[in-house]
């Protein structure tokens, strides 16, 4: 490939924290602004060699980057430290992205070791984006108020597996006979724990529910978080996959919750958020 020019762009994080991204533009491939999509190739240099079974992904704001699922675009390992992958992105658009090892507990950090804001890229033509990663966020303990139980890799035909997190109200474990209403939340990664949240800030449903219950302003309620996947956009819209996802919630998730926990399963005691 003949390179016409190299442009260095810097994405500024809060407090001046930044990563340097090199953008290589080719005049020979997809140079026409009128094209519907552009091929964006991500090349990530991890500086240090990762474990043999490690994976690296680009998570971003468009479907082909997983719509912020941490396992968005899988990169292929070229050698000990170089990873590469290509995604079709709508031309004449702006996207945001981050680099992860498959979870938000292991996302790429800025040069000073801080959690960065999103990298920004204006897409106009076929482009190669080069990112250097010095360090990664490490696994941390859950930061949750109350009790959360996790059901791993729940799935159904046609759907990617996902985890289901169940928050139990303060009095649940001390009362063996009481039934509880259930609130089902989409984007379950974001509900309770900042370590699993897409942007490092969770919705704090655990803290808020705990406080409101203690103040007598909310009934004791079980909250179920259903994780999203790389198919999030299609699952949450009126598409064939969306119909499959709705059936999954009704026919797989809800029966599991009703069978495992002391719920009030009728419609008056069941709600959805997200």
N, C-alpha and C positions, 0 to 999 in steps of 0.2 A: 504494500500500500504506500502510495506517495503522500507525504504529509505536507500540506500547504503551510501550516503554521501551528505553533504551540502557544496556547494561552493559559496562564496560571490564574486561577480564580480562588479567592479566599472567602470561606463562609464564616461569618463572625458569630461566636456564641456569646451568651450573656457573660459579662465580666471580661470580655476580650479574649476568651478561650476560643481557639480556632484550629482547624485542620487545613492543610494545603491540598488542593485537588488539582491535578494536571488534566486539562481537557485537550485532546488531540482531534483536530477536525480534518476530515478527508474530503477533497473536492471531487473525488472520482466516484464515491458511493453515496447515493441519496442526497446529493447536494441541492436538489430542487425543493424550494420552500413549499411547493404545492402538494407534496406527497402527503398521504394520510398518516403514516407512521415513520419514525426514524429508528434505526437500530443503535441502541446505546449499549456499548460494551464496557463492563466494569472490570477493572484489573486491580486486585487488592494485594498489596505486599504486607504480610503479617510481621515482618521484621524478624521475629523468632519463629522457629519451626514449631507447629502445633502437633498434637498427638496424631498418631497414624489414623485414628478413627474420627478425627475432628471434621467438622463441616463449617462452611462459611456461607453466609447469605446476605443479600441486599433486601432490606425491608423498606417499603416506600409507599407513596400516596396514590399509586395507580394499581390496577388489577394485576398487571404483569410483575409487579413487585410485591404482591400479596396484600395490598391495601392495609399496610402496617402490621400484617402478621409477621412475627419474627423469623419465620422460615419462608420468606417471600420468594426471591429468585435464588436458586441454588447455584453456587459457583463451583467450577471444576478445578481441582488441584492440578497445577501444571508442574510444580516442583515443591521443594520443602517449604517455601514461603510465598509462592505466587499462586493466586486464585483468579479465575476468569469466568465470566458469564455474560450473555447478551439477552436483552429484552427489547421488544417492540414497544415504543412509547409514542403516544399521539404527538405528531409534529406541531410546532408552534404552541407548545404548552410549557408550563413550569411544573417541575416535580420536586418533591422532598424525599430524602432517603437517609437510612442509617445502615451500618454494617453490624451483623450479629454472628454468633456461633449457634444460632437456632433458638435462643431464648433471650428475653430481655434481661435475664440475670447475667448474660455474657454478651453484652454489646460492646462495640469498639469505643474506647475512651479518647478524649482529646489529648494533646501532647502533655498537658500538665496533670493528667490522670483524672480529670473531672468528666462527668457525664455531659456530652455536648448537646446542643440543640440540633435540629435537623440540617443536613447538608442540602443546599439548594442548587438546582440545575435548570437552566432554560434550554429547552430542546428545540433546535431548529433544523438539524440535519444529523446524519449518522456520525456518532461521536464515540471516542474512547475516553473513559474517565478513569484516572489512576489515583488510588487512595493508599496511603501508607498508614498502617495501624501499629502503634507502639505498645499498647496494652489493652486489656479487656476487663470489664467489670466481672468480679468473681461472684460465685454463688453466695447468697446471703440467707440468713434465717428469715422465715416469714415474719412480717411486721403486721400482725393481725390482732385486733381486739376481739377476744372471745374464742370460740372453738370453730375451726373450719376442718371439714373432712373432704378429702379429694378422691374422686373416682377416676382412674386413669383410662385413657384411650377408649372412651365410649364411642361407638360408631354404629352405622347402619349401611345397608347396600347403597352404593353410589355416593357416600359421603366420606370425607377424610376423618380419621379418628380425632378426638379432642378430649380434654379433661373437663370434668364437672366438679365444681367446688361448692360445698354446702356449708353455710354459716348457720349455727344453731343458737337460738336465743338463750339468755342467761339462765333461765329456769328449766331448760329442757332436760338436762341430765339429772335433775333432782326430782323429777315428777314422771313416774312411769305410766301414768294413765291419761294425761292431758294431750289433746290433739292441737295442732298448730296450723294456721293458714300458711300458704307458701307464695313467695314472690320469686318469679323466674326472671333472671337478668341476662340479657345478651352481652357479648363482649366480656365474658366472665373473667378474663385476665385482669380487667381494669377495676373490678368491684371492690376488692378488699386489701390488696397488697401492693405497695409501690414497687416492690422488686419484680413483680410480674407484669405490671402495667405498661402499656405501650410507650408512654411518655415519662415514666418514672414517677407519676403522680396518680394515685388511685382515686376512685370516686368516694372512698371512705364510707361505704354503706355500713360496714361493721361498726365504726365509731358512732355514726349518726343513729343507727338503729339502737345500739346499746344505750346511748344517752336518752333518746326519746322514750324507750321502754322504761328506763329507770325513773324518768320524770312523769310517767303515767300518761304520756301523750301518744303512745303507739302500742297496739296490741303486740304481744310476743309473736314473732313471725320467723319462719324458716326462710332463708334467702339462698337461692340456687343460682350460681353463676355458670353459664354455658360458654366455654371458650369459643372464640371464632377461629377460622382457618384461613388459608390463602384464598379460599373461595368465598370469603366473606361477602363481597359485593353481590355475587349471584345468589347466595343463600338468603340474603336479606331483602331481595327484590322479587317481583312477580315473574319468576322464571321457572323452567322445569326443575332446576336445582333448588329453587326457593320452595317449591311444593314438596320436594323430598325432605328438605330441612324442617319444614313445618310438621310433616308426618313424624320425623325423628323426635322432635320435641314432645309431640302428643303421644306417640306410640312407644317410644323408648325411654326418654328422659323422665317424663311424668310418672309412668308406672314404676320405674326404678325408685324414684323418690318416695312414692306412696307405699311401696313394699318395704323400704328400708327404714323409713322414719315415721314418726307418729304425726301424720298430716290430717288435715281436714280437706278431703279431696274434691269437694263439690265446687261448682263454678263460683259461688259467692265467697269462697275462701281461697281462690286462686287468681293471681294477677301476673302480668308480664310488664317488664320495664326494659327500655333500650331498643 
